[in-house]
Amino acid sequence: EFLEHAAATGKVELALSLLEQLSEKDLRDVRREVLDDHIRNTPADIPSSYYCSALLNPRIATEELTAYKSFFRSVLDAETAEAFRLHPQKLVEWCTKHIVPNDSLNSQRIPMSPQGVWKSGIADRRSRDIFFVAMARSVGIPAWIDEVTGKVRYQDLANHPELKEGATYDVDFESE
């Protein structure tokens, strides 16, 4: 059904790119609403090799896959979303100011959903990292958690037009 709808709307290549990002387990478990959300709410004009893995992909870490892009588009006004996209460090600063890290609340280390972090304003550090990546991707910033180092990273495409891929930065929530 997902591919049929994508074909009918001229987005079959994008849909196939999204599906290629998912593991076999995710392909079995993912709900269509999540796939539709990521196709509908991912800007198609981002010129980056990280487009599929760091922007279109609904998977960030080990969290449950959710339709977080439409959620963030509904709670962020367009001006704030654009400010974050143009200046990704503002999103880092927003997260530092508005999300209280508390690892003791999640002793089982089960990641909170990005929507849950938004609603509570409190999260363990891992869930906060997932939240940042979800918000970044929702406003058009390629972002990911490095599989080797565990560092949260993003590409600043808006402020580095001279770089085809943009400048890549590590996120530091601890320093000011």
N, C-alpha and C positions, 0 to 999 in steps of 0.2 A: 504494500500500500504506500509506503514512504517513497519508494522509487517511482511508482506509477504517478504519484502526485508531483514529484520532482520533475518527471518527464513532461507532464502536462503543463507545468509552469516554466519550462525552459531551464531548469536547474539540475538536470541529471548529472552533469559533470561535477558540480559542487556537491551533490548528494553522495556520489561515489567517492569523492575525496574525503568527505566526512567519514563515511563508513570504513575507508581504508585506515583511518586513525584508530579505530576501536579494536580492542583485543577480541579474541573469540568469545570469551566470557561476557564482555560488554555487549557484543552483538546479540547474544542470547537474552541478556537481561534488560537492555535499554528499552524504554518506552518510546513509542512514536512521538509523543508530545515533546520529549526532550530533543529528538532529532529535528523535528519541525522548528522548535524554538531556536536551535543553533543555526539552521539554514536561514530562517527569517530575520534573525537579529545579528548577523555577522556582516559587517560592511564588506562589499565585494571589491572595493577600490584600494585595498592595502597592498602595495607592491613589495612583498617580502617572502623570502624562502621559508620563513617561519609561519606563513599564513595558515596552513592546515594544522600543524602541530601546536602552534602557540596562540591561535586566534579562533579558528573554527572548531577545533576539538573540544567536546564537552568534558573530557576526562582531564583532571588536573593532577590528582594523586590517587588516594585510595577511598575517596569519598563516594557516597551514592551519587549517581548521575541525576542531575535535576535540570529543570528549565530555568536556570538562573539568569539568563540574558534578558528575557522578557520581564522578569521580576525587577532587575536593576533598572531597566528602561522605564518601569512604571514608578519607581520610587525616587529616581534622580531626575531633576529638571534638566532640560536640554542645555542650559547655560553651564551648569555644574559639570555635566558629562563632557561637554566640549572643553571646559577648562582643564579637566583631568586628562583628556586626550592630547591637548596641546602642551601640557606641562605635567607629565606623569609623576614628577616628584611631589606635586600637590596631592595626588592620591596617596602616596606614601605618608605624607604629613597628616592627611585626613585620618588614615588608619591608625597612626600613632596616637592621635588625639582622641579618637572616638571608639576605638576597640581596646578594652582593658584585657591584657593578657593574664590568664590565671590557669596554669597547668594543673592545679590541684582539683579543679572541678571535673576533670576528664581523666580519671585514673585508668580507665580501660583503653584510652587512646583511640577511641572511635571518633573519626572526624565529624564535626558538625557540618551541616549544609551551609553554603554561603548565605542563604536566606535566613537561617537560624542565627548566624553570627550578626547579621544586620539587625535583626529584631531584638536580640539580647544585648548587644554591645559588649559582651564578654565572651572570650574564647581562649582555649589553649593555643599555644603558639603555632602549632601545626594547622589548626583550623583557621587561625588568622591568616596564615600564609596562603591557604587555599582560597580564602575569602578575597584577599588582595588580587590573586590571579583571576578569579572569577569577575571581580569588578573591572579590572583592567581590560580583560577580553570583551566585556560587555560594552565598554565605551570605545573600543577599537584600538587598544594597545596590545600588541603581541606580548604575552607574558607566560612564564612557566616556572616550575620548580625543577632545578637541575637534578637529574637522577643520581649523579655521582656525589656532588657536594651537598645537596639539599638546600642550596641557596635559592632564594627567590630572585628571578631576573625578569627584566623587561627590555623591550626595544623602544627607543624614543625616535619614532619616524618623523614626527612633526617638526622637531627642532634641528634635524640634521638632513636637509634635503640633498646635500652634497654627497651623502652616503646612501648608496642604493638600498642597503639593508637597514640603515639606521644605526644609531649607537646603542650598544647593549650595556645595561647597568645592573649591578647587584643591588638589591633592596636591603637597607639597614634600618630596621625599626627601632633599634636601641639608641642610636646617636641622634642628636638634634640636627 
